[in-house]
Amino acid sequence: MPGSPGSANGSTKTMGALTVGGLVAVTAYSVALGSNGWLWFGWVVLGLLTAAMFVTQRI
């Protein structure tokens, strides 16, 4: 049921998909061209924002 506690809306699902896609992209970049700390830092920030969205969605 939309809006019920525990259900994710469209923007939260999109953010989750972008986070997973970002992880795949950063991992592929690291394998192909070597690790880049800024890319990993950006992905961690994106992951934290996504987690915050999921948590606030449940409240």
Residue pairs with C-beta under 8 A, 6 or more apart in sequence:
1 7
2 9
3 9
5 58
5 59
6 58
7 57
8 16
8 54
8 57
9 57
11 53
12 50
12 53
12 54
12 57
15 49
15 50
15 53
16 50
16 54
18 46
18 50
19 43
19 46
19 47
19 50
22 42
22 43
22 46
23 43
23 47
26 36
26 39
26 40
26 42
26 43
29 36
29 39
30 36
30 39
30 40
